[in-house]
Structure formats: structure tokens, C-alpha cells
């Protein structure tokens, strides 16, 4: 996976999506973000198992994939 995006837009998206990440959790997977690139869009997804946040950002160039 490879993509190009402005630093400020990525920072704003991560700050907003981190609201769904719990401060303390017994499940370590909940302290992470899912990055998915599909058709020149970057999707950042977070969850706390009760609610989730998904943000879509246009990227300049990128190969499809997720991490």
C-alpha cells in the first residue's frame, strides 16, 4: 500500500477519528485505526465496538490495499 496526502489533512482526520478509540481497553485491537485505499480514496476507520467513525479523504495517488 502506497499513497500521497497532505500532512495536515491526515492529521485532522486522525484527530477526529481518535474520538472513537477508548482510553483503556482490554482488547488491544481497539487502539488502532484501519487504513483502506480504494479508487484514490483513503478510508480511516476506528471503533469502540459500540460506535464507529469512518472518514474518507481524497489521495493524490495510491495503490489499493488496507492495513
N, C-alpha and C positions, 0 to 999 in steps of 0.2 A: 504494500500500500504506500502510495506516494501522493502528496498533494501540496499545493501552494496557496497560502492565505495570508492576509494581513494579520500582524500580531495583535493589534487592538481588537479586531473583530473576534478572534479566537479567545482572547482574554475575557471579553464581555460575555460571550456565550458560556464559557466555563464558570464564571462567577454566578451567572443566573442559574445554570443547571445544577450547581453545587447545593442549592437550597433543598433539593430532594434527598441529598445524601445525609444519613443520620450521623450525629456526632459520635455516638457509641453504638456498636452493633456486634452481635455475636456471630454474624455472618460476614467474613471479610470481603466477599464479593460485592457487597453493597457499598463499599467505599471507593468504587471505581466508576468510570464513565465508559460507555460503549461508543466508539467512533466507527461510523459506517459511511463509505463513499459510494454513491450511486449516481451516475449520469451528471457529473460535475456538481453534485450537492454533497455537503458534509452534514451528516446527521449525528448529533451528540445526544445520547440518551442516558438518564440516571433514574434510579428508583429507590424507594424505601419499602417496597412490597405493598404499600397501601396506595401510593400515588406515584406518578412518574412524570418526568419532563422530557420532551423531545424538542430539540432545536435544529432548524435547517439553515445552513449557510452556503451560499454560492462560493465555489472554489474556482480559481483560475484554470488550473489543470490538475488532474489526478487520475490515478488508476483505481478501479473498483476494488473494494475489499473491506474488511472490518477487523477491528482489534479491540 
